[in-house]
């Protein structure tokens, strides 16, 4: 149990680039740290299981297009209608709103309505 607590602290602190050679932990990196620190050989999947047991989850950065246009994004944000508390409640209730060609807001709800009978026969 003490080893798990120590491992959790290692994960929370994050890797030291000069020591570990990485900027964020991967399971394979932690596998090597566990081998060195505790003299225990674990499979990479087992390291992932232990991390989940300790309350950690995988995080990855949001991808972006390398040729994105920052100015176009800012212009879109400035010209978009404001996000309101009503919009937030609609999102929480599974509803989406969008604007039609005339600029009028239309509500769209998404829900499962079942299968067509001919889809089940295939």
C-alpha positions in Angstrom: 0.0 0.0 0.0 2.9 2.3 0.7 4.3 1.7 -2.7 1.0 2.7 -4.3 0.9 5.9 -2.3 4.5 6.6 -3.4 3.6 5.9 -7.0 0.6 8.2 -6.8 2.9 11.0 -5.5 5.3 10.3 -8.4 2.5 10.6 -10.9 1.1 13.8 -9.3 4.6 15.5 -9.4 5.1 14.6 -13.0 8.3 13.6 -14.8 11.5 15.6 -14.7 12.7 16.1 -18.2 16.3 16.0 -17.2 15.9 12.8 -15.2 13.2 10.9 -17.0 13.6 12.2 -20.5 9.8 12.8 -21.0 7.5 15.7 -20.4 4.4 13.7 -19.5 3.9 10.2 -18.0 3.0 7.3 -20.2 2.4 3.8 -18.9 5.6 2.5 -20.4 7.5 5.3 -18.6 5.9 4.5 -15.3 6.6 0.9 -15.9 10.4 1.7 -16.0 10.1 3.9 -12.9 8.3 1.1 -11.0 11.0 -1.4 -12.1 13.8 0.9 -10.9 12.2 2.2 -7.7 10.4 -1.0 -6.4 12.3 -3.8 -8.2 8.9 -5.1 -9.5 8.3 -6.0 -13.1 4.7 -5.1 -14.2 3.0 -5.3 -17.6 2.1 -2.0 -19.1 -1.6 -2.9 -18.9 -1.2 -3.6 -15.2 0.4 -0.2 -14.7 -2.8 1.3 -16.3 -5.0 -0.7 -14.0 -3.1 0.5 -10.9 -3.3 4.1 -12.1 -7.1 3.7 -12.5 -7.4 2.2 -9.0 -5.5 5.2 -7.7 -8.0 7.5 -9.3 -5.9 8.7 -12.3 -7.3 8.8 -15.9 -5.7 9.2 -19.3 -5.6 12.8 -20.5 -4.6 13.9 -23.9 -4.3 17.4 -25.3 -7.0 18.6 -27.7 -5.7 18.3 -31.2 -5.6 21.2 -33.6 -4.9 21.7 -37.3 -1.4 22.9 -37.9 -2.6 25.4 -40.5 -5.4 26.9 -38.4 -6.1 30.6 -38.8 -6.2 32.3 -35.4 -7.7 35.5 -36.9 -10.6 33.6 -38.5 -11.3 31.9 -35.2 -11.4 35.2 -33.3 -13.7 36.7 -36.0 -16.0 33.7 -35.7 -16.1 34.1 -31.9 -16.9 37.8 -32.2 -19.7 37.3 -34.8 -21.3 34.3 -33.1 -24.4 34.8 -30.9 -23.7 34.9 -27.2 -24.0 31.8 -25.1 -26.7 32.2 -22.5 -27.9 30.5 -19.3 -30.9 29.2 -21.4 -28.4 27.6 -23.9 -26.7 25.9 -20.9 -30.0 24.4 -19.6 -30.8 23.2 -23.1 -27.4 21.5 -23.3 -28.0 19.8 -20.0 -31.4 18.6 -21.1 -29.9 17.1 -24.3 -31.3 19.8 -26.6 -29.3 21.8 -29.1 -30.3 25.1 -30.7 -29.2 26.4 -34.0 -30.1 29.3 -36.3 -32.0 28.8 -39.6 -31.3 30.8 -42.7 -33.6 33.6 -41.5 -31.6 34.0 -38.3 -34.4 32.5 -36.1 -33.3 30.1 -33.4 -34.6 26.5 -33.8 -34.5 23.9 -31.1 -33.3 20.4 -31.9 -33.6 17.5 -29.5 -31.8 14.3 -29.9 -33.2 11.1 -28.6 -33.3 7.4 -29.6 -36.6 6.5 -31.3 -36.0 2.9 -32.1 -35.1 0.8 -35.1 -37.0 0.4 -38.3 -38.3 -3.1 -38.7 -36.4 -3.7 -41.9 -33.0 -2.8 -40.2 -33.4 -5.6 -37.7 -33.9 -8.3 -40.4 -30.4 -7.8 -41.9 
